[in-house]
Amino acid sequence: MRSQIVLLILEENMAKEKKRAKKSAKPGVEVKEPKYAVPQTIEQAAELLATLGMLSHEAKKEADKIDEIVALAREAGETILRPLRDDIKLCFDGLKAYANANRDKLTNGGKKKSVKLSTGTLRWHMKPPKVDIENPEAVTKLLKEMGLEDWVRTKSEPDKAAMRKDAEKAASIEGVTVTQSEEFKVKPESGTGELNEAAISDLTKAPS
């Protein structure tokens, strides 16, 4: 049922795209002109803003549909993957149980770390040591007292967030450059809210 819903949504989107492409096609015209010209009057700007609002609303709606398709596809895929994962774990656990139970024989009394089978290899691998510290401050102090400075990591770096709060003072420090730029935003009456270039990029980029 869910796969049928996904197909229906995809077919609907493909039909819309074909209709849109057919509508915008101009037979016999080879020279490509801008689809939306730069406004020359405030009335044209208002009209273009309304168009932008309509397009952004449609883009958001289509993006939501794509998200729904992806979610349905993942859910459908999960029903296939779950039993595969379960079987994989059963196989691995079975091999591990057999190998551990027969380790002495398989490794010739511990002389080998790996066992070559006709279909692959079984291997015991020592993982990197794991270090747990109950009281970092106390251990750090003790390490310094013992002269083990190489085991103490100190990280000091400028706090950009704090510097932004007093940009003028921060700019006076050698090696610090403070920049501030202006950005253009629009807010169509009908649309997805206020838009800047980053928002436009999000609306127009292909789904991953």
Secondary structure, DSSP 8 states (H G I E B T S, - for coil): -HHHHHHHHHHHHHHHHHHHHHHH--TT--S---SS---SSHHHHHHHHHHHHHHHHHHHHHHHHHHHHHHHHHHHHHHHHHHHHHHHHHHHHHHHHHHHHTHHHHTTTTT-SEEEETTEEEE----------S-HHHHHHHHHHTT-GGG--------HHHHHHTHHHHHTSTT----------B--SSSSS-B-HHHHHHHHS---
